[in-house]
Amino acid sequence: MKVHYHYFPILLPILFPLCLWADDFPKNEKPITSYFALEEGKIAYTKSGSGKQNFILLPGIGDRKESYSDLVHLLKNDGNVYTFDLRGLGESDVSFTSYGPKETALDILSFIQKNNLQNVYIIANSMTAASAVYIQSKEKKRVLGMVLSGPFVRDKEPMSWGLKSMLQIAFRGPWGPSAWAKFYESLFPIQPPKDIEERKEKLKENLKEEGRMVALRSMLFAPKEECENELANAKGNHIIIMGLKDPDFTNPEEETNWIRDTIGGKVYLYENGGHYPFVEEPNRFYSDIKSLWQKK
């Protein structure tokens, strides 16, 4: 075969940018969704990476596994990364009879045990921080540490009848998905992600599917008591990350310090962070949490 070397200078301007962009291709690949079967329905998850560590990523109420995409890209060289949709949300089934932090914990415990996962680290946000506490309290040998971001691990005071009624009205009916998307946006008060509009649209599309808003409302009102009771049994290797501008907390720093004093661990406070620090500052988040498994 005759090689036309004189074509190379012409092709170079085309090939050079492709070489530079090549590293970005894997990041943009959409992971394949798998399903884990439970008695009442299936839980959707994706798996990326490989290695001895196993990372389980749990989103908060109303969110989807895709919210962790930037962090997954950073984590996948450190081990196997499993990113879950909660029951009733994302691509998981809506056939379950109950939804809440303990239910999520039991789903993940079943996944860990049936797949015989070892060296597990759980990264949880918002309500699922309570789930992570419960999981570690039951699987101390397998679960070696957890990262809690924007964490709700206890019920501080009962929700008033007025607030319950307001939330029921706001997140019920045809306007419910749009109302949730608007609320979601408010949880990024300082530095929303560049794709915030796309995220909101995908949340709305998902929540318009039959049964999704029922699951979301159930989670909003689900008690954390059974998970909170396990706090004393979950002491160990922990990192707690809180955005100081998180509108979900009256005093984010106070709540963070209470969690640290209760279960131990290292605290990171993000000055301009809201409720989703892993979305707002993924590189910083990854840098702060990797000490959990990268021992000196």
N, C-alpha and C positions, 0 to 999 in steps of 0.2 A: 504494500500500500504506500502510495506516495504521500509524504507529509508536506503540507504547504506552510512552511515556517513563516513566510512573509505575512500570513493572516494573523499571527499572534499579536502584533501591536494594535491591530484593529479590534481584536476581541478583548484585550486587556481592560479597557474601561468598563466592559460589561461584567467580566469575571471577577475583578477585584472587589467591587461592592458586594457581590454574592458571597465571597469568602469572608468578608467582614461581618455579614449578617448571619452567617451559618450558625453561630452560637445561639442565635435567638430562636431558631426553628423549633428545637425541642420544647421551649417554654410555651410556644403557641399551640402545640399539639393538644388536642382535647383527650383527656384520659378516658378509657373505656369504663362504663359503669358496670359494676357487678352487683349481685344481690345475695344477701344472707337471709336464709329462710328461718323464721320463727313460727311459733304455733299459730299466731293470729295474722301474720303477714310477713312481707319481705322488707328488709332494710337495704337501701342503696348505698354503695360506697365505691370509691376508686382506689387503686393501688399504683404507686409510683416508686421508683428507686429500688435499691437493693442494699443488703448489708446485715450486720448482726443486730443492730437496734431496730425496734419497731415503734413507729410513731403513730398514735391515734389522735386525729384532729376532729374535734366536736364543735360545731357552730352553735350560736345562741338561738333563742326563740325567733322563729320566722325567717331565719337565714338559711342559706344553702351551702353545700360542701364547696361550691366554686368560689366562695368568698376567701378561701385559703390559697388560691392559685399562686399568688406571689410567694407565699411562705413555702409551699410545696416545692417550687422551683429551687429554693435555697436549701431545703431539707433533704432532697432526694439523694444527694451524694453521701449522706450520713446514715442512711438505712432505708428500710421499707416504710413508706408513708401511706397510711390508710386514712382517707378523708370521708366522713360519713354525712349522710342526710339523716336528720332525726325522723323518727316514725311520724307519718302523716305529712311530711314536708319534702320539698325537692322531688326526688324520684322514688322515695319510699312509699309504701302502701298506706292507704287511709282506712284500712280495715280493723285497726286496733280499737279496743274498748276504752283505753285510758292513755293519757299522755302526761309526761312530767319528768322531773329530774331523776326520780328513782327508776321509772320505766326505762329511761335512756341508759342508766347505769346497768340495769339488768340485761339490756340488749347487748351492750358492749362486753360485759362479763361473759355472756354466752359466746360471743365472737372470739374473745381471747382464749377461752377454755377449749372450744371446739377446734380452733386452729393451732392449739398448743403454742401460743406465742410466748416468748421469753424476752427479757430486756425491753420491757414496754415503757414508753413515756407518753403521757396523755397531755395534750394541749387543748384546753377548753376555754370557752368564752361565755360570759354572762350566766344564764341558768345552768349550763352544763358544767360549770365549775363545781356546783353541788354534786352533780353526777360523778365527776372525777374523784371527789372526796370519798364517795361511797365505793367506787370501784377500787381505789387503792386500799381502803380499809379491809376489803374482802380478798384482795390478791396482793399482799405485801411482797411475796417472793417474785412474782412476775412483773409487777408494776414498780419500777425503780425510781420514778419521779413524775412530777406533774407541773405544768405551767398553767396558771390561772390568770386570765386577762379579763378586765372589767367584771370581776367575779361576784356573783351572788351565791353565797354558801349558807345563808340563814334567812329566816323570816324575822325581820326586826320588829314589826308591829302589824297587827291585822289590818287588812285593806278595808277601808270604810265602805258602807253600803253605797254612798254617793259615788265614790270612785269606781266601784265595781259596776254600777249602773252606767256610768259614763263610758267606761271601756267596752262594755257590752254593746252599747249603741254605736260607738265609734267603729268597732271592728266587726259589726254584723251588717248584713244587707249588701247590696251591690257595690256600695262605696267602700266596703271593708278593705279590699286589697289596695286601693289607692290611698286610703287613710294610713295603712301600715307602711306603705312605701314612703309617704311623707314623714311619718314618725322615724323611720329608718334614717332618712336623710338628716334629721335633726340631731342624730347621735354622732354626727361629724361636725361639731360646731366651729372648728378652726381650720382643719385641713382635710376636706373631703377628697376622696380619690378622683382622679381625672375622669374615670368612667362612671361616675356616680349616677348619671342619667340612665346608662345602660343597665347598671345594677338594679335600679329602681324598677325599670320596665320588666326585667326578668323576674324580680320578686312578685310584681303584680300579676304577670302571666301565670306564674306557678300558683299563687294564692287564689286565682280565679277558678282553678280546677276544683271539682266537687270534693268536699270533705276537708280541704286544706285549712280554711278559716276556722272550722270546728276544732281541728287539732291545735291551731295557734291559740285560740281562746282558752282551750283546756290547759295549755301550758302556762298561760298568763296567770291563771288562778290556782295552779297546782301548788300544794304545800311543799316546802323543802325540809320539813321536820325530820323525816327518816334519814335524810342525808346529813342534816346538821348534827344529828345524834352520833354520827360516826366521826366527827371532827377529831375527837380525842384519839381515835384509832388510825388516823391518817398522817401522823407526824413523820417527817423524813425529808427527802430531797425535793424541795419545792422552789419555784420562782413565781412571784406574784407581780403582775404588771398592771398598772392602773394609769389611765389618762386623768390628769388633774382637772381637765375640762369636761369630764364625763358627766353629761346631764342626768344620767340615771341614778346618781348618788348625791345626796345633800353635802357630804363631806368625803370625797374620794380618798384622801390621804388617811383620814381617821379609820375608814373601813379597811383599807389595805393594812394598816398597822395592827388592827384587831385580828385580822386573819393571820398575819405573821406571828403575833404573840400567841395565837391559839394552836397553830400547826407547825410553826417554824418556817424557815425558808428565807430567801433573799428577795428584797423588794426593789422594783424599778418604777419610778414615777415619771411619766412623760408630760412635760410642761404644757404642751399644746395638744395633747392627746384627748380623744373622745372615747367612745365605747368600744372601738375596734382598732386597737393599736397595731395589730398584725396587718391590717389593711392600710392604715395611715403611714406607718413607718416600718415596712417589712424588713428592710436591711438592718435597722437598729434592733428590731425585735429578735431577729435571728441571732445577731451578735450577742444579745443579752442572755438568750436562753441556752446557747450551745455548751456553756459550762456545765450544764446539767448532766451531759453524757461524755463530754470531751475532758477527761481528767488529766491533770498535769502529771 
